[in-house]
């Protein structure tokens, strides 16, 4: 399975730290965040990765190179303008379209057995599997509604409330996609969110599944969350070790 790391964003909520460096180059325990992301992917058995670039992307390209330092083959998708999560994936379609692929935000730190997610995805013959989690601030992150069979049924505020019991979970920024997603995207590469695609797929009856993870998760979307993770890592470096262990961490 191939992977795409979303690394093009400007990191507006992390300014001024991101004025002169892209978010994936911010450091934890002495190494850029992108180092841990690539190590995680390698340890989960992935060998081919594409990274989208925009804001100060040359810093990422210079650090990662061809990916050989991680035993990966890394290529890049340069975005002249930010294309959003959907447009970014669409632009990378020639690299991704051969089979199921992983998409992962570049600013997440988590404990997740990716092989278990892939088994879940295949067993349920899903078109998309979104990795979800409980969170007391679920509405702030953008809730995803799943039914008792873990099928995504609602994007609150965007789709009708489903019949029957359902639960609200938050999206972690990790998902496995089948090439079928490209048939729900605009004909030409444009700016849009991948959530718009998923809404169209749910409405068309495609199987969008929600895998509920139980382990540690955070993103580095704000100065507060970055500072909190820095403090956590300073007191317990095993946080990053458990992240990069990737598959079979529990």
matplotlib code that plots the C-alpha trace (Angstrom):
import matplotlib.pyplot as plt

x = [0.0, 1.2, 0.8, 0.3, 1.4, -0.4, 2.2, 1.3, -0.6, 0.6, 0.1, -1.6, -2.6, 1.1, 2.3, 4.9, 6.6, 5.6, 6.5, 10.0, 9.5, 6.7, 4.8, 6.2, 9.7, 8.9, 10.8, 9.9, 12.7, 15.3, 13.9, 11.3, 7.8, 8.1, 10.9, 8.5, 5.7, 8.0, 9.4, 5.9, 5.0, 8.1, 7.6, 4.1, 5.4, 4.8, 7.6, 6.3, 5.2, 4.1, 4.2, 2.4, 4.2, 3.3, 4.3, 8.1, 8.1, 11.7, 12.7, 10.8, 12.2, 15.7, 15.4, 13.6, 15.2, 14.3, 13.4, 16.3, 17.2, 13.9, 14.2, 11.4, 10.9, 9.5, 8.1, 6.5, 3.4, 4.0, 0.9, 1.2, -1.9, -3.2, -5.7, -7.2, -7.3, -9.4, -7.7, -4.3, -5.3, -6.7, -3.5, -1.6, -4.0, -1.4, 0.7, -2.1, -4.7, -3.2, -4.8, -5.8, -3.8, -3.3, -3.7, -2.2, -1.9, 1.7, 1.0, -0.5, 1.2, -0.7, -0.6, -2.3, -1.8, -2.2, -2.3, -5.3, -7.0, -6.2, -7.7, -10.8, -11.0, -10.7, -13.0, -15.8, -15.1, -15.0, -14.5, -13.0, -12.1, -11.7, -9.8, -12.0, -11.8, -13.8, -13.1, -14.9, -14.5, -15.7, -17.9, -15.0, -13.1, -16.0, -18.0, -18.5, -21.6, -21.3, -24.0, -23.8, -22.0, -19.3, -20.6, -20.3, -23.9, -23.6, -21.5, -23.4, -24.6, -23.9, -26.2, -29.6, -29.7, -29.8, -32.5, -31.5, -28.7, -25.5, -22.5, -20.4, -16.6, -13.8, -11.7, -8.0, -6.6, -5.8, -7.8, -7.5, -9.0, -9.9, -9.3, -13.1, -12.9, -11.5, -14.8, -16.5, -14.0, -14.3, -13.0, -10.2, -7.9, -9.4, -9.6, -11.9, -12.1, -12.0, -15.0, -17.0, -16.1, -17.1, -20.4, -21.1, -20.1, -22.3, -25.2, -24.5, -24.5, -20.7, -19.4, -17.5, -16.4, -15.2, -12.5, -12.5, -8.9, -8.3, -4.7, -3.0, -3.7, -2.8, -2.3, 0.0, -2.6, -2.2, 0.6, -1.1, -1.1, 2.5, 3.7, 1.7, 3.3, 6.7, 6.3, 4.9, 7.8, 10.3, 9.0, 8.4, 10.3, 8.6, 5.6, 7.5, 8.9, 5.3, 4.2, 7.0, 6.6, 3.4, 2.0, 1.6, 2.4, -0.1]
y = [0.0, 3.5, 6.5, 10.3, 12.7, 16.0, 18.7, 21.6, 23.8, 27.2, 26.3, 29.6, 28.7, 28.1, 31.5, 33.0, 29.6, 28.7, 32.1, 30.7, 26.9, 24.6, 22.8, 19.3, 20.7, 21.8, 19.7, 17.2, 15.5, 17.1, 15.9, 17.3, 15.9, 14.6, 12.3, 10.5, 10.3, 8.7, 6.3, 5.3, 4.6, 2.5, 0.5, -0.3, -1.8, 1.1, 1.8, 4.3, 7.8, 11.0, 14.3, 17.4, 20.7, 24.4, 26.6, 26.6, 23.1, 23.2, 22.8, 19.5, 18.4, 19.2, 17.3, 14.2, 14.0, 10.7, 9.1, 6.6, 7.6, 5.9, 3.1, 4.7, 5.9, 9.4, 11.6, 15.0, 16.8, 20.5, 22.7, 26.1, 27.1, 25.2, 22.6, 21.5, 17.9, 16.8, 18.7, 17.6, 13.9, 14.4, 16.0, 12.9, 10.5, 9.1, 8.0, 6.6, 5.1, 1.6, 0.3, 1.2, 3.9, 5.7, 9.5, 11.0, 14.5, 15.5, 16.9, 14.0, 11.9, 8.8, 5.2, 3.2, -0.3, 0.5, -3.1, -3.6, -0.6, -2.2, -5.6, -3.7, -1.9, -5.1, -7.2, -4.7, -4.1, -0.4, 2.3, 4.5, 3.9, 6.9, 6.5, 8.1, 8.6, 9.8, 13.3, 15.6, 18.4, 16.4, 19.2, 21.6, 19.2, 18.4, 15.4, 12.2, 10.1, 6.3, 3.7, 0.5, -1.3, 1.4, 2.8, 6.5, 7.9, 11.6, 14.7, 16.9, 20.1, 18.7, 15.6, 14.6, 12.9, 9.2, 6.8, 4.6, 4.9, 6.6, 8.1, 11.2, 10.7, 13.0, 12.4, 11.8, 12.8, 9.2, 7.3, 4.5, 5.1, 2.9, 4.4, 4.6, 8.0, 9.6, 9.0, 11.3, 14.2, 17.0, 16.4, 18.9, 19.4, 22.1, 23.3, 21.2, 19.2, 15.4, 15.6, 16.9, 13.8, 11.5, 13.2, 12.5, 8.9, 8.4, 9.9, 7.5, 4.5, 3.8, 2.1, 4.7, 3.0, 4.4, 2.6, 3.7, 3.9, 3.7, 4.9, 8.2, 10.9, 14.6, 17.0, 20.0, 22.4, 25.1, 26.6, 25.2, 21.6, 21.9, 23.2, 20.5, 17.8, 19.2, 19.1, 15.6, 14.3, 16.1, 14.1, 10.8, 10.3, 6.9, 8.8, 9.2, 5.7, 4.3, 6.4, 5.3, 1.6, 1.9, -1.6, -3.9, -1.2, -2.5]
z = [0.0, -0.9, 1.4, 0.9, 3.6, 3.6, 4.3, 2.1, 4.6, 5.9, 9.6, 10.3, 13.8, 14.7, 13.6, 14.2, 14.4, 10.9, 9.4, 8.5, 8.6, 7.5, 10.2, 9.4, 10.1, 13.7, 16.1, 18.8, 20.9, 18.6, 15.2, 12.8, 13.0, 9.4, 10.6, 12.9, 10.4, 7.8, 10.4, 11.4, 7.8, 7.2, 10.4, 9.1, 6.0, 3.6, 1.1, -1.4, -0.2, -1.9, 0.0, -1.1, -0.8, -0.8, 2.1, 2.4, 0.8, -0.2, 3.4, 3.5, 0.2, 1.3, 4.6, 3.2, -0.2, -2.0, 1.3, 1.4, 4.9, 6.0, 3.5, 1.5, -2.0, -1.6, -4.4, -4.2, -5.5, -5.7, -5.3, -6.9, -4.9, -1.9, -3.2, 0.0, 1.2, -1.7, -4.4, -3.1, -3.2, -6.7, -8.0, -6.7, -8.4, -10.9, -8.0, -5.9, -8.3, -8.6, -5.3, -1.8, -0.2, 3.0, 3.5, 6.7, 8.0, 8.7, 12.1, 14.0, 16.7, 17.7, 18.7, 15.9, 14.5, 10.9, 9.9, 12.1, 10.3, 6.9, 8.0, 9.2, 5.9, 3.8, 5.9, 5.5, 1.8, 2.5, -0.2, 2.6, 6.2, 8.4, 11.6, 14.4, 18.1, 21.1, 22.2, 24.6, 22.1, 19.1, 17.8, 17.7, 15.4, 13.1, 14.2, 12.2, 12.9, 12.7, 13.2, 15.3, 12.4, 12.3, 9.0, 8.5, 8.2, 9.1, 8.7, 11.2, 9.6, 6.1, 5.9, 7.4, 10.8, 10.2, 11.5, 14.4, 17.0, 16.0, 17.7, 17.1, 16.9, 15.6, 12.6, 13.3, 9.9, 9.0, 6.4, 3.9, 0.5, -2.5, -6.1, -6.3, -4.6, -7.7, -9.6, -7.1, -7.6, -10.1, -13.6, -13.3, -10.4, -8.2, -4.6, -2.4, 0.8, 0.9, 3.2, 0.3, -1.6, 1.4, 1.7, -2.0, -1.5, 1.5, -0.4, -3.3, -0.9, -0.9, 2.2, 4.3, 7.5, 10.8, 12.6, 16.3, 17.7, 21.4, 21.8, 22.3, 19.7, 19.3, 16.5, 16.4, 14.9, 17.6, 19.6, 22.7, 21.5, 20.3, 23.6, 25.5, 23.4, 23.8, 27.6, 27.4, 25.3, 27.5, 30.5, 28.6, 25.4, 25.0, 23.5, 20.3, 20.5, 20.7, 17.8, 15.4, 16.5, 14.5, 14.0, 16.9, 19.5, 22.1]

ax = plt.figure().add_subplot(projection="3d")
ax.plot(x, y, z, "-o")
ax.set_aspect("equal")
plt.show()
